[in-house]
């Protein structure tokens, strides 16, 4: 009779151990999703004409793409040069542009014909 209860206790012990392991895994996976890492950037903002002049004349970058945000509050622009440098500007309705990111290496994936 004790052997029967002993086997049931062993089974309950194993189930509780697996349950605990599963709960720990859920805890760590949820905390990783709930706490995204912040990206801190140095953003430079100036009047659009100042940025456009600097990118075209100093960096030899030309506007190759732009898009309007869904709510119409910003225009996002991509400037690129033949040497591979690129800059993304975001311009608000007041004409203030912010360089959100840029780089020195790029490659065209789609060619307009």
CORWO-V766383 format. One line per field, one symbol per residue. ss: DSSP state (H for helix, E for strand, - for the rest). psi: psi as a letter, one per 30 degrees, with the letter a starting at -180 (. if undefined). burial: I if it has 16 or more other ideal C-beta (glycine too) atoms within 10 Angstrom, else O. Layout:
ss->???
psi->???
burial->???
//
This chain:
ss->-HHHHHHHHHHHHHHHHHHHHHHHHHHHHHHHHH---------EEEEHHHHHHHHHH----EEEEEEE-----EEEEEEE-----EEEEEEE---EEEEEEEE----------
psi->efeeeeeeeeeeeeeeeeeeeeeeeeeeeeeeefilkkkkljkkklkeeeeeeeeeeefhklkfklkkleggflkkkjkllfffllkkkkkaffgkkkjelllfklkkfkkk.
burial->OOOOOOOOOOOOOOOOOOOOOOOOOOOOOOOOOOOOOOOOOOOOOOOIOOIIOOIOOOIOIOOOOOOOOOOOOIIOIIIIIOOOIIIIIIIOOOOOIIIOOIOOOOOOOOOOO
//
